[in-house]
Amino acid sequence: MIRYPTDALWQEIIYLAYHLHWPLDDLLDLEHADRARLVRGVAALNARAWEAMRQ
């Protein structure tokens, strides 16, 4: 079994907790693939929001 780096896990947890306001236990219960998909989705939403502000 390959362990996911602890620092990377916490960066994802902090990012999602900040943007989604989900409890820590809910974020820790996510499978890696689901958490990574949420991180990508939130990042895409943020990028679109920043782009809209620049126009």
N, CA, C and O atoms as a GROMACS GRO file, in nm:
protein
  220
    1MET      N    1   0.084  -0.118   0.000
    1MET     CA    2   0.000   0.000   0.000
    1MET      C    3   0.089   0.124   0.000
    1MET      O    4   0.182   0.135   0.079
    2ILE      N    5   0.057   0.217  -0.090
    2ILE     CA    6   0.133   0.341  -0.099
    2ILE      C    7   0.065   0.448  -0.014
    2ILE      O    8  -0.056   0.471  -0.026
    3ARG      N    9   0.142   0.511   0.072
    3ARG     CA   10   0.087   0.617   0.158
    3ARG      C   11   0.095   0.750   0.086
    3ARG      O   12   0.196   0.782   0.023
    4TYR      N   13  -0.011   0.827   0.096
    4TYR     CA   14  -0.014   0.961   0.039
    4TYR      C   15   0.063   1.054   0.131
    4TYR      O   16   0.046   1.046   0.253
    5PRO      N   17   0.147   1.141   0.078
    5PRO     CA   18   0.227   1.229   0.164
    5PRO      C   19   0.139   1.313   0.258
    5PRO      O   20   0.041   1.375   0.215
    6THR      N   21   0.175   1.314   0.384
    6THR     CA   22   0.096   1.384   0.485
    6THR      C   23   0.081   1.532   0.454
    6THR      O   24  -0.028   1.587   0.469
    7ASP      N   25   0.189   1.597   0.412
    7ASP     CA   26   0.180   1.741   0.381
    7ASP      C   27   0.082   1.767   0.266
    7ASP      O   28   0.006   1.864   0.271
    8ALA      N   29   0.084   1.683   0.165
    8ALA     CA   30  -0.009   1.700   0.053
    8ALA      C   31  -0.153   1.679   0.098
    8ALA      O   32  -0.243   1.752   0.057
    9LEU      N   33  -0.174   1.580   0.182
    9LEU     CA   34  -0.308   1.555   0.235
    9LEU      C   35  -0.359   1.677   0.310
    9LEU      O   36  -0.472   1.720   0.288
   10TRP      N   37  -0.277   1.733   0.398
   10TRP     CA   38  -0.321   1.849   0.475
   10TRP      C   39  -0.343   1.971   0.388
   10TRP      O   40  -0.434   2.050   0.415
   11GLN      N   41  -0.264   1.990   0.284
   11GLN     CA   42  -0.287   2.102   0.191
   11GLN      C   43  -0.424   2.088   0.125
   11GLN      O   44  -0.497   2.186   0.112
   12GLU      N   45  -0.459   1.968   0.084
   12GLU     CA   46  -0.591   1.944   0.024
   12GLU      C   47  -0.703   1.967   0.124
   12GLU      O   48  -0.804   2.030   0.092
   13ILE      N   49  -0.686   1.916   0.246
   13ILE     CA   50  -0.787   1.930   0.350
   13ILE      C   51  -0.810   2.077   0.382
   13ILE      O   52  -0.924   2.123   0.391
   14ILE      N   53  -0.701   2.152   0.401
   14ILE     CA   54  -0.712   2.294   0.433
   14ILE      C   55  -0.780   2.370   0.320
   14ILE      O   56  -0.867   2.454   0.344
   15TYR      N   57  -0.742   2.342   0.198
   15TYR     CA   58  -0.800   2.409   0.081
   15TYR      C   59  -0.951   2.384   0.074
   15TYR      O   60  -1.028   2.478   0.056
   16LEU      N   61  -0.992   2.260   0.089
   16LEU     CA   62  -1.134   2.226   0.082
   16LEU      C   63  -1.211   2.280   0.202
   16LEU      O   64  -1.323   2.328   0.187
   17ALA      N   65  -1.152   2.271   0.320
   17ALA     CA   66  -1.220   2.323   0.439
   17ALA      C   67  -1.242   2.473   0.426
   17ALA      O   68  -1.348   2.524   0.464
   18TYR      N   69  -1.145   2.543   0.374
   18TYR     CA   70  -1.156   2.688   0.357
   18TYR      C   71  -1.267   2.725   0.259
   18TYR      O   72  -1.345   2.816   0.286
   19HIS      N   73  -1.273   2.655   0.148
   19HIS     CA   74  -1.369   2.690   0.043
   19HIS      C   75  -1.506   2.628   0.062
   19HIS      O   76  -1.607   2.689   0.026
   20LEU      N   77  -1.513   2.508   0.116
   20LEU     CA   78  -1.641   2.437   0.127
   20LEU      C   79  -1.701   2.442   0.267
   20LEU      O   80  -1.820   2.414   0.285
   21HIS      N   81  -1.619   2.477   0.366
   21HIS     CA   82  -1.666   2.484   0.506
   21HIS      C   83  -1.719   2.350   0.555
   21HIS      O   84  -1.817   2.344   0.630
   22TRP      N   85  -1.654   2.242   0.512
   22TRP     CA   86  -1.693   2.108   0.556
   22TRP      C   87  -1.615   2.073   0.683
   22TRP      O   88  -1.503   2.120   0.702
   23PRO      N   89  -1.673   1.991   0.769
   23PRO     CA   90  -1.602   1.947   0.890
   23PRO      C   91  -1.481   1.860   0.854
   23PRO      O   92  -1.479   1.791   0.752
   24LEU      N   93  -1.382   1.866   0.940
   24LEU     CA   94  -1.258   1.790   0.918
   24LEU      C   95  -1.286   1.642   0.901
   24LEU      O   96  -1.229   1.579   0.812
   25ASP      N   97  -1.371   1.585   0.983
   25ASP     CA   98  -1.399   1.441   0.973
   25ASP      C   99  -1.455   1.403   0.837
   25ASP      O  100  -1.420   1.299   0.782
   26ASP      N  101  -1.542   1.487   0.782
   26ASP     CA  102  -1.598   1.459   0.649
   26ASP      C  103  -1.490   1.462   0.542
   26ASP      O  104  -1.489   1.378   0.452
   27LEU      N  105  -1.399   1.557   0.552
   27LEU     CA  106  -1.292   1.567   0.453
   27LEU      C  107  -1.194   1.451   0.466
   27LEU      O  108  -1.145   1.398   0.366
   28LEU      N  109  -1.164   1.411   0.588
   28LEU     CA  110  -1.073   1.298   0.609
   28LEU      C  111  -1.133   1.166   0.565
   28LEU      O  112  -1.061   1.073   0.530
   29ASP      N  113  -1.265   1.156   0.566
   29ASP     CA  114  -1.332   1.033   0.524
   29ASP      C  115  -1.334   1.015   0.372
   29ASP      O  116  -1.362   0.905   0.324
   30LEU      N  117  -1.304   1.119   0.297
   30LEU     CA  118  -1.307   1.109   0.151
   30LEU      C  119  -1.195   1.019   0.100
   30LEU      O  120  -1.084   1.018   0.154
   31GLU      N  121  -1.225   0.944  -0.003
   31GLU     CA  122  -1.121   0.869  -0.073
   31GLU      C  123  -1.031   0.969  -0.145
   31GLU      O  124  -1.075   1.079  -0.180
   32HIS      N  125  -0.907   0.931  -0.168
   32HIS     CA  126  -0.812   1.021  -0.233
   32HIS      C  127  -0.865   1.073  -0.367
   32HIS      O  128  -0.859   1.193  -0.394
   33ALA      N  129  -0.916   0.985  -0.450
   33ALA     CA  130  -0.963   1.026  -0.582
   33ALA      C  131  -1.079   1.127  -0.571
   33ALA      O  132  -1.085   1.222  -0.649
   34ASP      N  133  -1.168   1.107  -0.476
   34ASP     CA  134  -1.279   1.200  -0.458
   34ASP      C  135  -1.229   1.335  -0.408
   34ASP      O  136  -1.274   1.440  -0.455
   35ARG      N  137  -1.136   1.332  -0.313
   35ARG     CA  138  -1.081   1.456  -0.260
   35ARG      C  139  -1.006   1.532  -0.370
   35ARG      O  140  -1.020   1.654  -0.381
   36ALA      N  141  -0.929   1.462  -0.449
   36ALA     CA  142  -0.855   1.526  -0.558
   36ALA      C  143  -0.951   1.586  -0.661
   36ALA      O  144  -0.924   1.695  -0.714
   37ARG      N  145  -1.060   1.518  -0.689
   37ARG     CA  146  -1.159   1.571  -0.784
   37ARG      C  147  -1.223   1.698  -0.728
   37ARG      O  148  -1.245   1.794  -0.803
   38LEU      N  149  -1.253   1.700  -0.599
   38LEU     CA  150  -1.309   1.820  -0.537
   38LEU      C  151  -1.209   1.936  -0.542
   38LEU      O  152  -1.248   2.049  -0.570
   39VAL      N  153  -1.082   1.908  -0.516
   39VAL     CA  154  -0.980   2.012  -0.523
   39VAL      C  155  -0.975   2.071  -0.664
   39VAL      O  156  -0.970   2.193  -0.680
   40ARG      N  157  -0.976   1.986  -0.765
   40ARG     CA  158  -0.973   2.035  -0.904
   40ARG      C  159  -1.098   2.118  -0.935
   40ARG      O  160  -1.090   2.221  -1.002
   41GLY      N  161  -1.213   2.072  -0.887
   41GLY     CA  162  -1.338   2.143  -0.913
   41GLY      C  163  -1.341   2.279  -0.846
   41GLY      O  164  -1.381   2.377  -0.909
   42VAL      N  165  -1.298   2.286  -0.722
   42VAL     CA  166  -1.295   2.414  -0.652
   42VAL      C  167  -1.194   2.507  -0.718
   42VAL      O  168  -1.220   2.627  -0.732
   43ALA      N  169  -1.079   2.455  -0.758
   43ALA     CA  170  -0.978   2.536  -0.825
   43ALA      C  171  -1.033   2.593  -0.956
   43ALA      O  172  -1.007   2.709  -0.988
   44ALA      N  173  -1.108   2.513  -1.030
   44ALA     CA  174  -1.167   2.560  -1.156
   44ALA      C  175  -1.270   2.670  -1.130
   44ALA      O  176  -1.275   2.769  -1.203
   45LEU      N  177  -1.351   2.654  -1.026
   45LEU     CA  178  -1.447   2.758  -0.990
   45LEU      C  179  -1.377   2.887  -0.951
   45LEU      O  180  -1.419   2.996  -0.990
   46ASN      N  181  -1.270   2.876  -0.874
   46ASN     CA  182  -1.194   2.994  -0.835
   46ASN      C  183  -1.132   3.062  -0.956
   46ASN      O  184  -1.134   3.185  -0.966
   47ALA      N  185  -1.078   2.984  -1.048
   47ALA     CA  186  -1.018   3.043  -1.168
   47ALA      C  187  -1.122   3.118  -1.250
   47ALA      O  188  -1.095   3.227  -1.301
   48ARG      N  189  -1.241   3.060  -1.264
   48ARG     CA  190  -1.347   3.128  -1.339
   48ARG      C  191  -1.392   3.256  -1.268
   48ARG      O  192  -1.419   3.356  -1.334
   49ALA      N  193  -1.400   3.252  -1.137
   49ALA     CA  194  -1.440   3.371  -1.062
   49ALA      C  195  -1.337   3.482  -1.077
   49ALA      O  196  -1.374   3.598  -1.098
   50TRP      N  197  -1.208   3.449  -1.068
   50TRP     CA  198  -1.105   3.549  -1.086
   50TRP      C  199  -1.105   3.604  -1.228
   50TRP      O  200  -1.086   3.724  -1.249
   51GLU      N  201  -1.127   3.517  -1.324
   51GLU     CA  202  -1.132   3.562  -1.464
   51GLU      C  203  -1.248   3.659  -1.486
   51GLU      O  204  -1.233   3.758  -1.556
   52ALA      N  205  -1.362   3.630  -1.427
   52ALA     CA  206  -1.479   3.717  -1.440
   52ALA      C  207  -1.451   3.853  -1.377
   52ALA      O  208  -1.499   3.955  -1.426
   53MET      N  209  -1.376   3.855  -1.268
   53MET     CA  210  -1.344   3.982  -1.201
   53MET      C  211  -1.249   4.067  -1.284
   53MET      O  212  -1.252   4.190  -1.274
   54ARG      N  213  -1.166   4.004  -1.365
   54ARG     CA  214  -1.069   4.077  -1.447
   54ARG      C  215  -1.132   4.142  -1.568
   54ARG      O  216  -1.074   4.234  -1.626
   55GLN      N  217  -1.250   4.096  -1.607
   55GLN     CA  218  -1.312   4.147  -1.730
   55GLN      C  219  -1.387   4.274  -1.705
   55GLN      O  220  -1.446   4.331  -1.797
   0.00000   0.00000   0.00000
